[in-house]
Amino acid sequence: MSAEIETETETEADTTTDVEGEVDAEHEAGEGDQVSRLEQEGDIAADYLEELLDIADLDGDLDIDVEADRAAVSIVGAELSQLVGQDGKVLEALQELTRLAVYRETGERSRLMLDISGYRADKRSRLTLLGAETAASVAASGEPVSLEPMSPFERKIVHDAVAAAGLRSESAGVEPRRYVVVLPADA
């Protein structure tokens, strides 16, 4: 009688493994579909941006990547500062136009990230440092610190840096003047 029970238990375990294997395969297939969709977004964006560079008679190399859960396109080349603009305003506008071009082709909203001449990468580094330094200051003083107004992209970077330092932060204010407040750990 106990032999029968062991056999049934083994069969159930095998079935569970098979079901988990199927779930894992489906999960991996879903991730593969996601990456494939993001690569397609990057290709569409690169085609759009390549045409734009040709029209503007600008030289630039395009790099397409998938970072976390979004497509990322970078344009690198000499003298592209006019495509970044003051405080990245032209870059933001180009990103929105590129997202619209992707939407036109796919029918789906895109979270594509555009970088030109390393502007965003540099900004990310500076904001990460700002978040870490502010968190250290708040941890030492025990007093909350409010930062200057930032875009949602910039605030997210600061929030992530503060969280990595073990403190809390929150956004306050009303767009376009929303800012980050870094709070002490006990607040």
ZIURPE-V60679 format. One record per residue. RES is the residue in one small letter. PSI is psi in whole degrees, -180 to 180 (999 if undefined). OMEGA is omega in radians with two decimals (999 if undefined). D_CENTER is the distance of its C-alpha to the mean C-alpha in Angstrom with 2 decimals. Layout:
res = (RES RES)
psi = (PSI PSI)
omega = (OMEGA OMEGA)
d_center = (D_CENTER D_CENTER)
//
This chain:
res = (m s a e i e t e t e t e a d t t t d v e g e v d a e h e a g e g d q v s r l e q e g d i a a d y l e e l l d i a d l d g d l d i d v e a d r a a v s i v g a e l s q l v g q d g k v l e a l q e l t r l a v y r e t g e r s r l m l d i s g y r a d k r s r l t l l g a e t a a s v a a s g e p v s l e p m s p f e r k i v h d a v a a a g l r s e s a g v e p r r y v v v l p a d a)
psi = (-41 -29 -38 -41 -43 -40 -43 -40 -42 -41 -43 -41 -42 -42 -43 -43 -43 -44 -45 -39 -41 -43 -45 -43 -41 -41 -45 -39 -40 -42 -39 -41 -41 -48 -42 -42 -41 -37 -39 -43 -45 -41 -44 -45 -43 -41 -45 -48 -34 -43 -42 -45 -39 -45 -42 -2 48 145 135 146 141 136 125 136 166 118 121 -109 34 154 145 129 131 139 124 144 174 142 61 14 -29 -21 -10 -47 178 127 26 15 -41 -39 -46 -44 -43 -38 -44 -41 -39 -41 -39 -38 -40 -43 -41 -38 -38 -24 6 143 137 146 24 141 128 135 143 125 32 14 -50 -40 -42 -43 -41 -44 -46 -41 -34 -43 -43 -46 -44 -44 -40 -41 -42 -41 -44 -41 -38 -41 -26 6 140 151 132 135 173 158 145 162 164 -42 -46 -42 -40 -43 -44 -45 -44 -41 -40 -43 -39 -27 -3 13 175 156 160 157 145 165 -177 139 142 16 28 145 168 137 122 126 149 160 -34 -2 999)
omega = (-3.14 3.08 3.13 -3.13 3.12 3.14 3.13 3.14 3.11 3.14 3.11 3.13 3.09 3.14 3.13 3.12 3.13 3.14 3.12 3.10 3.11 3.12 3.12 3.13 3.11 3.13 3.12 3.11 3.10 3.09 3.11 3.09 3.13 -3.14 3.13 3.13 3.13 3.06 3.09 3.08 3.13 3.12 3.12 3.14 -3.13 3.10 3.13 -3.11 3.09 3.09 3.13 3.11 3.11 3.14 -3.12 -3.12 3.11 3.08 3.09 3.06 -3.11 3.08 -3.12 -3.13 2.99 -3.13 -3.10 -3.08 3.12 3.05 3.12 3.10 3.11 3.03 3.10 3.14 -3.14 3.00 3.06 -3.09 3.12 3.09 3.07 3.13 -3.14 -3.14 3.08 -3.07 3.12 3.08 3.11 3.14 3.10 3.10 3.13 3.09 3.12 3.08 3.09 3.10 3.09 3.12 3.13 -3.11 -3.01 -3.07 3.14 3.11 -3.10 3.03 -3.10 3.10 3.14 3.05 3.12 3.11 3.09 -3.09 -3.11 3.14 3.11 3.14 3.11 3.13 -3.12 -3.12 3.07 3.09 3.11 3.14 3.14 -3.13 3.13 3.11 3.11 3.13 -3.14 3.12 -3.12 -3.06 -3.08 -3.12 3.10 3.12 3.07 3.13 3.11 3.08 -3.09 3.04 3.09 3.11 -3.11 3.14 3.14 3.14 -3.14 3.11 -3.14 -3.14 3.13 3.12 3.12 3.11 3.08 3.11 3.11 3.04 3.09 3.08 3.12 3.12 -3.08 3.10 0.09 -3.07 3.09 -3.09 -3.14 3.00 3.11 -3.04 3.07 -3.07 -3.08 -3.10 999)
d_center = (57.84 55.25 54.63 53.67 51.22 49.58 49.33 47.72 45.24 44.36 43.96 41.67 39.57 39.44 38.41 35.67 34.38 34.55 32.71 29.96 29.88 29.52 26.69 24.91 25.61 24.36 21.11 20.69 21.66 19.07 16.31 18.05 18.13 14.39 13.83 16.74 15.48 12.18 14.53 16.80 14.31 13.79 17.59 18.33 16.16 17.86 21.21 20.75 19.76 22.59 25.03 23.93 24.50 27.84 28.93 28.17 29.87 27.10 26.44 22.99 21.51 18.44 16.07 14.03 11.61 9.38 6.52 6.06 6.39 5.91 8.45 8.48 11.90 13.64 17.15 19.40 23.03 25.77 26.06 22.93 22.79 24.11 20.92 18.96 21.64 22.44 19.54 17.12 18.63 19.47 16.05 14.64 17.53 17.06 13.47 14.99 17.92 15.99 14.17 17.76 19.13 16.88 17.95 21.50 21.50 19.79 20.60 17.18 14.59 11.58 7.97 8.33 7.24 10.63 12.00 15.77 17.91 15.30 15.14 11.45 11.71 14.90 13.76 11.06 14.10 16.43 14.55 14.07 17.78 18.67 17.22 19.08 22.21 22.32 21.98 24.83 26.87 26.52 27.41 30.45 31.67 30.80 30.13 26.99 25.45 23.95 21.75 21.82 20.09 16.46 14.00 11.55 8.67 11.27 12.46 9.39 9.56 13.28 13.30 11.54 14.12 16.89 16.30 16.38 19.65 21.01 21.34 20.25 18.88 18.79 18.29 21.62 23.20 22.78 20.50 20.59 21.88 19.61 19.34 18.52 21.50 21.53 24.10 26.43 26.14 29.25 28.33)
//
